[in-house]
Amino acid sequence: MIRVAIIDDEPLARLAVRARLQARPEFVIVAEYGHGDDAAAGLPDLRPDLVFLDVEMPGKGGLDVLAGLPPAARPMAILLTAYDHFAVQAFALAALDYLLKPVDDDRFDEALERARHTHAYRRRQGDAPAPPPEPPLVFSVKVGARTVIVDSADIDWIEADGDYATLHVAGKAYLLRERLHALASRLDPAHFQRIHRGAIVRLDRVSELRALTNRDALLRLRDGSAMRVSRTYMAALMNALQHRQASAADRFSR
């Protein structure tokens, strides 16, 4: 069970989050706040696992509410905002995800999947002994009369193809009988990120990111593949890349 607090000054925005969560019994809503000051006063005692948090509210904004909590007591946070220029501050406060309003259903589901993964990891960290890591996800794909096993660690990027998804691996393409949205929910969000409705990239394959004038971006992978990043996914991608960079720096410093 993941205990959730919803913090947004717009009643319709809170209703939209509540309605989406009610279909997912593992997420239990324990509080709603319509004012940042009320949230700042209530969260320390409530200690939810996850908060959906509007960035700009009367009184304290969402980032101020998070910053006012001790780092060890901060819940997982999924930020809700109509603007994409708060991504760097969100990363500094270890926000889990960053959803641009109006929130896309697929992005909402991906944020919940990221919360599930992170919550499970935190629980394992508190247990002793820790269970062995899960084996990497593998896919069986048909290539003529052959069956090819594709390890998720070898995938560079994935694109939608109607009811199928194409796995791009070292210059080769494999057609998988699975919709991209369903596939996204099974991939580890620490390694894979959706960049628009039709594509997912593996984060350690990203070599370049360049902003475009319409607030989208151009992404280039190590193999030279270039693709567009939709503004809907841009902030979450930046957050994921920065988290990855910080994790790598932390491992190097040990």
Buried (B, 14 or more C-beta within 10 A) or exposed (E): EBBBBBBBBEEEBBEBBBEBBEEEEEBBBEBBBBBBBBBBBBBEEBEBBBBBBBBBBEEBBBBBBBBBBEEEEBBBBBBBBEEBEBBEBBBEBBBBBBBBBEBBEBBBBBBBBBBBBBBEEEEEEEEEEEEEEEEEBEBEBEEEEEEBEBEBEBBBBBBBBEEBBBBBBEEEEBEBEBBBBEBBEEBBBBBBBBBBBBBBBBBBBBEEBEEEEEEBBEBBBEEEBEBBBBBBBBBBBBBBBBBBEEEEEEEEEE
